[in-house]
Amino acid sequence: MLHYIWLIPAPVIASLTGVTIAWWYILHCSRNISFVKSLVQAWASINQSIGRKILKDQRNQGYVVWFVWLPLGLYSMIAILIYSAINDKLSLALVLTYHIVRLGPYFWFMANVHSLVHNEAHGRGASGWWKGGTGSAFFTKHMFEWFIAPWYGIMPGNYMVAHNKIHHVYAGTSMDLSSSSSSRRNSVSSFLRYLFKFFFYWTSISPIVFMSIKGRHKDVCTLLGGMGYYFLLSTFLYSINPILFIVLLAYPLVEATILLGAIQWTWHCFYRDGVSIYQESVTILDSNYQVFNQDYHVEHHRNSVKHFSEYPAMYEKFKEEYVDQNALVFKNTMAFEMFFLIILDKMDVLAEKLVDFSEKMTNQEKEDLLRSYLCNTTTIQKEIEDNQTRDNISRKNSKSASQENSSLSWIERLLFL
């Protein structure tokens, strides 16, 4: 029953999301008004001009608004909240306004911040984002992960270490501390249980234990540094006003755990032992919510240091392999829509969005195919729910476990996973 604790913040997250969707809808409906068109064109021209002057790679033009305007706006709002808290003027209206603006229309600001932190971790900022900047300067390489990310519920250092060196290396297997492969993916209850595992991963707790066992002390120091920095920020805000800490850091952390947990659940939902990279991750074409081409997720895992603008071309380059390998490619949907269809077990609806490269499958056959990728994880989950330990499951599948797998089983037992 403990897993239902994750439903407590759900009404707040849902309400804020609803407001941001309404904001987006208003903008969408006004897009053809001549004044709005002129305003958008002027805004784009300003950002392009700024981009030409400050960016090393002009393919990052889309980042300008996040490099320049978001930090200015975000820290201005944070300053107002701190000032209000110091002077006992902190109000619910001000807090809600902050979170709505922080998220952006259809939580677009939040999505792009996560994408930027993600790209920094994969080396996009390794030589510095800026023209004339020094590639060795910490700020130019990690601006978003350390100075913007905490306000969006991201632990500094987590993407650099846990995402790069655990998730991308072990990709969906039991060694991937963010994997949902031992969960029954078409179940709301299983997702809520999974959030405990993802929380330990997202807050760098399980990655620190994992890297310590593997003797990766530099990575442990990076993760501990991020946690220490987050703790100092928390202590500073709590000393001003405990509510300020909850508003600015604690709530975004819970919010990110749930939303990013849902994204992780979706992108790697159909992983099972023995699948190729084309089933290990999903691909979404003509996405209804595309953030820097992250929905070409197979291509991202194939070569994570490639620039996001190259993913569509990479997809076309390897398209024959997608066809030959029966890749799980979906069309005219988005990750969050897929997430709800999966956990609510609406596989018949999801099957309608699955691309049939052979053009011969019926919708029932496509649904059966999707369920076939879920069947072994359902069996594993049933065994776990029958109180069989992961060590017992491991012994079923292998006569001897490696030292790494034994260590991981100990980690998972320790963290009640």
VOGU-3710 file (C-alpha; in Angstrom, 3 decimals, decimal comma):
1> mlhyiwlipa> 0,000/0,000/0,000  2,973/2,306/0,550  3,320/2,902/-3,193  0,040/4,824/-3,211  1,891/7,646/-1,473  2,865/8,792/-4,973  -0,772/9,687/-5,605  -0,639/12,453/-2,958  1,072/15,057/-5,197  -0,849/13,860/-8,280
11> pviasltgvt> -3,738/16,387/-7,941  -1,277/19,291/-7,725  0,747/18,063/-10,699  -2,435/17,404/-12,700  -3,874/20,846/-11,868  -0,687/22,681/-12,838  -0,433/20,597/-16,007  -4,041/21,468/-16,869  -3,318/25,188/-16,522  -0,197/24,937/-18,682
21> iawwyilhcs> -2,167/23,042/-21,352  -4,813/25,797/-21,299  -2,005/28,342/-21,696  -0,677/26,412/-24,675  -4,168/26,153/-26,187  -4,633/29,916/-25,997  -1,294/30,437/-27,749  -2,178/27,791/-30,328  -5,525/29,433/-31,116  -3,922/32,847/-31,505
31> rnisfvkslv> -1,079/31,724/-33,760  -2,783/32,969/-36,968  -3,502/36,467/-35,681  -1,366/38,892/-37,694  -0,106/40,737/-34,614  0,942/37,457/-32,986  2,655/36,327/-36,196  4,639/39,556/-36,327  5,558/39,196/-32,678  6,755/35,619/-33,160
41> qawasinqsi> 8,818/36,575/-36,206  10,420/39,466/-34,349  11,169/37,211/-31,379  12,744/34,603/-33,674  14,831/37,267/-35,400  16,139/38,571/-32,073  17,090/35,077/-30,931  18,793/34,282/-34,244  20,815/37,466/-33,973  21,845/36,596/-30,413
51> grkilkdqrn> 22,647/33,031/-31,477  24,961/34,144/-34,281  26,910/36,236/-31,809  27,223/33,865/-28,858  26,918/30,246/-30,069  29,759/28,111/-31,374  27,410/25,688/-33,132  24,625/27,413/-35,034  22,606/24,195/-34,951  21,904/25,145/-31,336
61> qgyvvwfvwl> 19,850/28,183/-32,364  16,821/26,595/-30,729  18,608/26,781/-27,393  19,004/30,571/-27,327  15,760/31,215/-25,498  16,838/28,720/-22,829  20,415/30,014/-22,618  19,448/33,663/-22,213  15,822/34,349/-21,339  14,973/31,359/-19,148
71> plglysmiai> 17,798/31,914/-16,601  16,950/35,617/-16,383  13,244/34,938/-15,897  13,732/31,976/-13,551  16,140/33,695/-11,183  14,031/36,863/-11,198  11,032/34,830/-10,008  13,125/33,002/-7,419  14,386/36,347/-6,108  10,800/37,590/-5,789
81> liysaindkl> 9,813/34,457/-3,849  12,791/34,767/-1,495  12,107/38,474/-0,946  8,439/37,713/-0,247  9,353/34,942/2,208  11,792/37,184/4,087  9,113/39,860/4,407  6,311/37,396/5,282  4,473/38,116/2,042  4,672/34,673/0,486
91> slalvltyhi> 1,221/33,822/-0,871  -0,386/30,807/-2,529  -1,135/32,885/-5,626  2,545/33,822/-5,974  3,654/30,208/-5,506  1,187/28,898/-8,106  2,180/31,635/-10,557  5,832/30,701/-10,115  5,212/27,040/-10,866  2,980/27,718/-13,866
101> vrlgpyfwfm> 5,567/30,046/-15,396  8,400/27,663/-14,457  6,667/24,829/-16,312  5,657/26,930/-19,334  2,822/26,279/-21,806  2,174/22,516/-21,895  5,202/22,239/-19,501  7,376/23,180/-22,484  9,949/25,073/-20,391  10,456/22,095/-18,090
111> anvhslvhne> 10,779/19,674/-21,009  13,451/21,796/-22,662  15,438/22,256/-19,457  15,577/18,479/-19,011  16,638/18,129/-22,637  19,410/20,703/-22,214  20,766/19,078/-19,058  20,604/15,754/-20,881  22,523/17,163/-23,856  25,154/18,741/-21,627
121> ahgrgasgww> 25,750/15,373/-19,994  26,269/13,760/-23,391  29,034/16,226/-24,172  27,153/18,847/-26,165  28,621/21,501/-23,847  31,991/19,777/-23,442  33,874/22,459/-25,374  31,638/25,251/-24,138  28,458/26,538/-25,714  29,755/30,015/-26,353
131> kggtgsafft> 31,938/31,674/-28,987  35,237/32,795/-27,581  34,575/30,870/-24,365  37,076/28,608/-22,733  36,203/24,951/-23,040  37,709/24,220/-19,646  35,489/26,651/-17,735  33,078/24,758/-15,504  30,222/27,186/-16,145  30,434/26,849/-19,933
141> khmfewfiap> 30,307/23,058/-19,702  27,710/22,545/-16,972  25,626/25,720/-16,869  22,277/23,965/-16,861  23,073/20,900/-14,770  24,344/22,921/-11,818  22,617/26,302/-12,033  19,197/25,621/-13,589  18,512/21,908/-13,043  17,880/21,898/-9,241
151> wygimpgnym> 14,871/24,201/-9,667  13,409/21,575/-12,003  13,982/18,624/-9,669  17,249/17,397/-11,192  20,131/16,339/-8,960  23,390/17,827/-10,329  25,780/15,147/-11,532  23,059/12,545/-12,014  22,826/12,864/-15,788  26,621/12,878/-16,156
161> vahnkihhvy> 27,114/9,687/-14,169  23,880/7,742/-13,610  22,383/8,445/-17,032  25,569/8,162/-19,097  27,431/5,417/-17,274  24,596/3,254/-15,983  21,484/3,735/-18,105  23,294/3,998/-21,450  25,754/1,229/-20,639  23,294/-1,341/-19,248
171> agtsmdlsss> 20,248/-0,125/-21,217  17,185/-1,789/-19,739  18,862/-4,808/-18,149  18,762/-5,564/-14,425  22,034/-3,645/-14,097  20,296/-0,464/-15,272  19,147/1,113/-12,022  16,405/3,018/-13,860  15,087/-0,031/-15,703  11,449/-1,105/-15,464
181> sssrrnsvss> 12,208/-4,547/-16,921  11,246/-6,302/-13,669  7,899/-4,495/-13,536  4,545/-5,340/-15,050  4,454/-2,415/-17,462  0,701/-2,503/-18,211  -0,232/-1,815/-14,579  -0,792/1,429/-12,665  0,099/-0,243/-9,386  3,392/-1,554/-10,776
191> flrylfkfff> 4,323/1,902/-12,031  3,696/3,395/-8,587  5,975/0,735/-7,068  8,591/1,438/-9,730  8,674/5,104/-8,696  10,497/4,125/-5,480  13,231/2,544/-7,585  13,343/5,541/-9,910  13,434/7,964/-6,949  16,554/6,270/-5,550
201> ywtsispivf> 18,107/6,425/-9,028  17,003/10,015/-9,695  18,357/11,295/-6,375  21,709/9,525/-7,009  21,373/7,248/-3,962  21,468/3,890/-5,767  24,061/5,115/-8,344  26,408/6,103/-5,480  26,141/2,622/-3,954  26,528/1,038/-7,404
211> msikgrhkdv> 29,615/3,075/-8,341  31,147/2,525/-4,898  30,902/-1,250/-5,327  32,460/-0,966/-8,785  35,312/1,187/-7,421  34,434/4,190/-9,592  35,490/6,743/-6,977  35,611/9,733/-9,334  31,994/9,116/-10,315  31,033/8,721/-6,663
221> ctllggmgyy> 32,647/12,097/-5,919  30,711/13,718/-8,795  27,418/12,340/-7,469  28,241/13,288/-3,873  29,207/16,771/-5,047  25,824/17,180/-6,707  24,005/15,942/-3,618  26,080/18,235/-1,403  25,308/21,226/-3,607  21,608/20,363/-3,524
231> fllstflysi> 21,790/20,003/0,279  23,418/23,444/0,643  20,690/25,024/-1,496  18,056/23,227/0,581  19,637/24,364/3,852  19,823/27,969/2,656  16,165/28,046/1,606  15,003/26,184/4,710  16,819/28,681/6,934  14,821/31,502/5,319
241> npilfivlla> 11,484/29,702/5,380  10,746/25,937/5,323  7,897/26,562/2,882  10,405/28,132/0,495  12,409/24,897/0,504  9,246/22,875/-0,231  8,163/25,210/-3,031  11,508/25,678/-4,774  13,253/22,317/-4,337  11,217/19,556/-2,672
251> yplveatill> 8,103/19,784/-4,845  10,019/19,986/-8,173  12,005/16,899/-7,116  8,812/14,887/-6,534  7,311/16,297/-9,738  10,361/15,313/-11,800  10,471/11,836/-10,245  6,912/11,150/-11,369  7,058/12,787/-14,809  10,533/11,573/-15,787
261> gaiqwtwhcf> 9,727/8,171/-14,321  6,770/8,038/-16,716  8,992/9,026/-19,658  11,589/6,403/-18,759  8,818/3,808/-18,375  7,541/4,620/-21,875  10,734/4,879/-23,913  11,943/1,468/-22,723  8,618/-0,176/-22,055  9,053/-3,158/-24,372
271> yrdgvsiyqe> 12,522/-4,197/-23,285  13,012/-7,881/-22,553  16,027/-10,189/-22,582  17,359/-10,834/-26,054  15,763/-7,913/-27,896  17,722/-5,746/-30,303  18,240/-2,005/-29,986  15,119/-1,599/-32,152  12,866/-3,017/-29,443  14,971/-1,891/-26,496
281> svtildsnyq> 13,785/1,674/-27,152  10,764/3,043/-28,975  10,756/5,515/-31,847  7,959/8,032/-32,338  7,500/9,567/-35,790  5,495/12,743/-36,379  5,417/13,191/-32,620  2,771/15,450/-31,163  5,336/16,683/-28,633  8,856/16,700/-30,049
291> vfnqdyhveh> 11,662/18,041/-27,842  14,927/18,239/-29,771  14,241/14,925/-31,545  14,432/12,829/-28,374  11,618/10,632/-29,695  14,134/9,151/-32,146  15,217/7,263/-29,085  16,815/4,318/-30,860  19,154/6,721/-32,633  19,905/8,480/-29,369
301> hrnsvkhfse> 21,000/5,173/-27,814  22,881/4,145/-30,952  25,087/7,237/-30,795  24,310/9,540/-27,904  26,980/12,117/-28,785  25,415/12,877/-32,153  23,717/16,258/-32,422  19,936/16,006/-32,049  19,431/17,558/-35,497  21,078/14,482/-37,069
311> ypamyekfke> 18,642/11,924/-35,616  16,050/12,070/-38,443  18,782/11,519/-41,050  20,186/8,642/-38,983  16,733/7,100/-38,872  16,513/7,242/-42,678  20,041/5,832/-42,980  19,192/2,784/-40,901  15,571/2,476/-42,000  16,131/-0,904/-43,698
321> eyvdqnalvf> 17,363/-2,268/-40,372  14,254/-0,899/-38,668  12,179/-2,876/-41,190  14,278/-6,057/-40,990  14,376/-6,010/-37,183  10,639/-5,292/-36,770  11,423/-2,107/-34,877  8,821/-0,722/-32,498  8,005/2,523/-34,271  4,898/4,528/-33,423
331> kntmafemff> 3,327/7,431/-35,258  1,156/10,448/-34,461  1,409/10,117/-30,714  3,608/11,319/-27,852  5,413/9,763/-24,910  2,834/10,755/-22,283  -0,085/9,512/-24,376  1,743/6,203/-24,836  2,435/6,073/-21,104  -1,237/6,226/-20,176
341> liildkmdvl> -2,219/3,753/-22,892  0,402/1,337/-21,546  -0,346/1,510/-17,809  -4,104/1,410/-18,467  -3,540/-1,640/-20,687  -5,104/-0,055/-23,767  -2,920/-2,045/-26,123  -5,601/-2,134/-28,799  -5,460/1,673/-29,037  -1,659/1,723/-28,911
351> aeklvdfsek> -1,561/-0,914/-31,664  -3,336/1,521/-33,983  -0,334/3,822/-33,634  2,258/1,115/-34,265  3,865/1,350/-37,707  3,500/-1,874/-39,674  6,371/-1,821/-42,166  4,997/-4,938/-43,888  1,556/-3,314/-44,255  0,038/-6,779/-43,757
361> mtnqekedll> -0,727/-6,966/-40,034  -4,184/-6,605/-38,600  -4,682/-4,439/-35,537  -5,153/-7,587/-33,439  -1,839/-8,964/-34,670  -0,133/-5,696/-33,773  -1,703/-5,794/-30,313  -0,529/-9,388/-29,849  2,972/-8,335/-30,895  3,077/-5,563/-28,310
371> rsylcnttti> 1,797/-7,890/-25,601  4,452/-10,450/-26,519  7,093/-7,961/-25,447  5,365/-7,541/-22,107  4,697/-11,185/-21,287  8,017/-12,159/-19,715  8,114/-9,039/-17,533  4,604/-9,854/-16,324  5,804/-13,301/-15,288  8,771/-11,842/-13,423
381> qkeiednqtr> 6,537/-9,346/-11,651  4,152/-12,117/-10,615  7,040/-14,059/-9,126  8,192/-11,002/-7,222  4,664/-10,363/-5,928  4,625/-14,017/-4,761  7,488/-13,032/-2,444  10,214/-14,800/-4,407  13,464/-12,876/-4,173  15,357/-11,552/-7,158
391> dnisrknsks> 18,169/-13,969/-6,282  15,757/-16,874/-6,784  14,694/-15,450/-10,146  18,324/-14,995/-11,079  19,069/-18,642/-10,199  16,214/-19,737/-12,475  17,743/-17,915/-15,429  21,391/-18,678/-14,733  23,307/-21,364/-12,820  25,825/-18,859/-11,552
401> asqensslsw> 25,570/-15,109/-11,037  28,456/-12,749/-11,651  29,851/-10,644/-8,852  28,305/-7,514/-10,426  24,849/-9,065/-10,535  25,201/-10,285/-6,948  26,162/-6,779/-5,879  23,205/-5,308/-7,686  20,829/-7,795/-6,057  22,150/-6,641/-2,694
411> ierllfl> 21,607/-3,009/-3,692  18,049/-3,694/-4,761  17,251/-5,602/-1,566  18,713/-2,747/0,458  16,491/-0,250/-1,323  13,376/-2,463/-1,106  13,127/-2,808/-4,853
//
